[in-house]
Amino acid sequence: MDVDRSIWAQGLTRDFADLKAVDGVDLSIESGRIFGFLGPNGSGKTTMVRMLTTILKPSAGSARVAGFDVSKNQGEVRERVGVALQEVGLDGLMTAREMLVLQARLFRADGDQARATAERLLTTVGLDDVDLKKRVGEYSGGMKRRLDLALALVHEPLVLFLDEPTTGLDPVSRGSIWDEVRRLNSEKGMTIFLTTQYLEEADKLADEVAIIDRGRIVAQGAPRALKKAIGNEVVTLSFASDEVATRAAFALEQLCPDRRPAGRDLLCYFATAAGRLPELIRVLDEAGVGLEGLTISEPTLDDVFLQATGHRMSPREQDASAGEQQGGTVEQQGGQVS
């Protein structure tokens, strides 16, 4: 493995009975990068993180994180990674300071060092002004996510894994997490592996993204390059029903060869769209297909996902507050794999 690669995987696979949750994934992630792992619930994101952080053993394939094999050198990997898995390691009866001190002691810090680390990290994630006696169980969702992040940073990891860190948060809390991720990457040079369902999050934060669907990577690259590859402009044509949209797709086969149906919408991709609109409308009119709406926009990662998979990441999947559940047991000590 290249020494400049923090994460490397080849043919990584994980089976649960008859379900192939991750199916032969290859990855090569440069050190000091923010890598976005994008996909809907059930696509294999969390299973991938659990293998890379030694929580789950791969069924096949191999992987190295921070230079160490995740199957053969589990202790070395765990010493070098931080993991935040959606409040899995939070104890609602403890205070944030108690949890951070305990975490630091587990990483062999003495009492004074552990307390100093706890205070520093509470300041880092903006929890230093919280009532000393307030239990974690009383925290809001945004506060819990920030504590998750602090716990994962106790030992200053080389690689930080964040599994859907902003799911269910309000826009202000989500923005705070984004700012902290950027700061850790720019100031600390930390490699960050970020799984997310949010297209905007991957687009704004990640240097590179991989889109996973049904256990397989279907697209990978810099967000700008992935969007550019499908065209400069997207024309979205809206119809009364899926059936009408299908009729439109046949009618526009010659005029719009690069097109994708999406329920009651039909998306056409062009280098320049404006000059095509009159002809699009004329062809639909001649075919007797009623058009209900038309918009022009720049491509998004949703368009990349649609082209790669044939379906959209539905609004429900993008807004879901629950993380994916794919089997396996998670054992974690407050943000760090135990």
N, C-alpha and C positions, 0 to 999 in steps of 0.2 A: 504493500500500500504506500502511496505517495505520502511523505511526511507532512505535506501541506494540506492533507485531507483529514478533517476531523471525524468524518463519518463515511464509511465505505461498506457497501453490502453487495453481495452477488447471489442471485437466485434465492433470496430469502423467502421462505414459505412457512406458513403456519396453518395447520388443519385443526378443526374442532369436529370430531366425528366425520360427518359427510360434508361439512362446510369448509371450503378453502378460503379462510379469512384474508390471507395474504398469499399471493400466487406468483412466486418467482420474481421478486422485486430486486432491481439493481439500483444502487445509489452511489454517488461520489460527490461529497460536499466539501468544498474548500473551507479551511479554517478562517474564522473571523467573518463569516457570512451569516445573514439571516435567511434561513431556508423555510419556505412555506409549504406545508403538506396539506393540500386542499382536497376536500371531498365530502359527500353527504354522509349522514349517519349510516353505519353499517358498511362503509366502503373499505375499511381496513386500517384507518389512521391510528386509532388507539392501540390496536394489536401490534402495529409496526413499532410504535413507541415502546411498548412493553417488551418487545424482543430486543430492541436496541439498548434498553436500560437494564437488561438481565432479569426482568420480572417473569418473562415467559421464555422458554427455550424454543428455538426454531425447530420446525419439523424437518426442514431441509435448507440447504444453502449456508452461507456464512456471512459474518459481519464483524467489523472492527470499529470501535469508538475510542477516540483519543489515543489511537495506536494499539489498542488491546482487543483481543478476540472476546466477543460477548459470551461465548459458550465456555471457553477455556480459561479465561482470566476475569471472572466475574468481580472479584474483589477490587482489582485494579481499575476496572471500568467504573465501579460504584464510587470509588474515591475521587474520580475526576468528572463526574456528571452531577448536575442538579436536575431534579424532576418535580414538576408541579402537575398533579393529576386531578384537577377539579375537586379540591377539598378532601381527597381521600384520607390524608394524614392529619386532619384537623380534629382536635379534641375539644368539644364544646364546653367542657367543664373547666378548662385551663384558661389562663390569660395568655395574650400574645407573648408577653415577656417570658412567662414560664416555658412556653413551647420553644421559643428561640434559645433560651438558656439550655434547656434539655437537649435540643438538637446540637448545639455547639459542644456540649459535654460528650455527646455520643461520638463526635469527631475529635475527641481527646484534648479539648481545650480545658484549662483549669478554670476555677470558679471566676476569678477576675476577668480572664479573657472571655469567658462565655457571657458574662454580664455586659462587657464592653461591646462584644459583637451584637448582642441583642439590641442595645441602645442604638448602635450605628445603623442596623438594618431597619429598625422601626422608623428612623428618620429617613432613610433611603426610600422607603415605600410609602411615606406619609402617614404613618400610624403613631407617631411619637406623641401626639396630643390627645390620644384616646385615654380615657379613665383607666388608671393602673389596675383597678379591681374588676373591670368589665370582662366578662367571660366571652370566649370566642363564639359560643352559641348565640350570643346576643348581637353579633356583628351582622351588618348588611352583606349582600352578595359581593359588592365591590370591595369591602374591607376584607372579606375572606380571601378574595383573589389576590389582594396585595399581600396578605399574610402568607398565602401559599408561595408567592414569589420570594418573599423574604426567607422562608424556610429552605427553599431550594438554593439560596445564595450563601448560606452560613459558611460553607467551606471554600468559597470562591472557586466554583467549578470552571473547568475549561470549556465544557459543553453544557448548555442549558436546554432542557426539553420542556416545552410548555404545551400541554394538551388542552386545546380550546380554552385559553385563559380568559376570554371575554364573553363566553356564552351566557346569555341571559342578563348581561349588564346594561345599564342605561348608557346613553352616548357619552356623558361626562366621565363616568368610571371607565368606560372602554378607552376613551382618549388618554386617560391617566396611565393605563397599562401600556398603551402604545408608546407613550413618551418614555416610560421606564425601559421598555425593550430596546428602543433606539439608543438610549443613554448607555445601557449595559454593553451594547454592541460597539458603539463609537468610542466610549471612554475606556472600556475594559478589554476590547478586542474579543469579546466572548462569542463563540459560535452558538447560534440559537436555532433550534429545530422547533418550529411552530406549527402545530396542527390547528386547522380552523375550518369552519363551515362558511365563514363570512368572506365573500368575494372581495369586498372592499378592503378588508383587513390584510388579506394576502397581497393585494395589489399595492397597498400603501407601504407595507412593512418589508416585504421580502425582496432580497436581491435576486432570488431564483425561486421558482415554484415547481412542484410536481403535483399533477392532478391524478388522484387515485379513484378508481371506480371498480367495484366488485373485486377488490383485491389486487388489481393490476394498475400500473402506471400507464395512463393513456396520453399524457402530454407532459413535457418538462422543458423549462427554459426561463429566461428572464420574462417577467410579465409583459413588458413593452414588446419584446420580440414575438411572444406568443400571440398577442393581439394583432400585431402588424401582419403576421403571416396569413391571417384570414381576410384581410382587406382593410381599406382605410375607412369605409363607411358601411353601416348596416341599415337597410330599409326593413322596418317591421310592418307587415301588412296584417291587419286584424279583421277577422270574419265572424259571422254569427255562430258558427259551430266548427267542430273538428272536421266534419264532413265537407263543409264549404271550403275550409283551408286546404283540404286534400285536393279538391277540384281545382283550386287556384294553383297548386303546385304543378299539376299536369299542364294547365294552360300556360304557365310561365316557364316551361321546361327549356325552351330555346333562349328566351330573353334573359333568364336568370338561372344559368346552369349551376351556380354555387349557391344553393339554398338549403334551408333546413326547416321542416315543420316543427312546431312547438305548440301542441294543442290547437287552440283557435287562431294562433298566429303563424305566419310564414315569414321567415327571415331570409333576406337576400343580401349577399355580400358583394360589394363593388369597390373598385379603386376610387371612382367618383360616382356618386349616386344621383346628384341633382338632375343631370341631363337624361337620366333613364325614367324619371317619374311619369312624364306624359305617356310614354309608350307602355309602361306597366299598367297604367289606368286604362288605356285604350284596349289592350289585350284582354284584361279582365272584363271590361264592358262587353266586348264582342263575344266573349265566352259565356256571358250571362251570369257572371260571378259577382255578387254584391260585396263591395268593400266597405267596411265599417270604420276603419281608422288606418292612418299611415304616419309613421314617424321615421326620422333619420337620426342616427346617432353614431358615435365612434364605437368600435368593438370593445367589449368588456371581457373579463375572464369567464363570465357566464356564457358568452358566445363561444369562447374557446372550449369550455366544458361541453356545450351543446354539439359543437362540431366533432369533438372527440368521442362522445358517448351516444349521441342521438337523442339525448333527453336533457332537460334542464335540472339544475339544483333547485328544487321547488322552494317557494317561500317558507313553507312549513319546515323544511330541512334547514334553511338558512337561519330561521328564527328560533329553532328549538332550543329549549333551555337544558335539556338532558343530553348527556354525552352518549356516545355509542356504547352498547353493551354487547360484547362478543365472546364472553366466556373467559375462563382463566381466573386465577386468584391474584389479587393485588395485595402485597404486603409492603407497607410503607411507614417510615417514621417521619411524619411531618414534612413532606415534600421531597424526601430523599429515600431512595430504595433501600430497604433493610436487608 
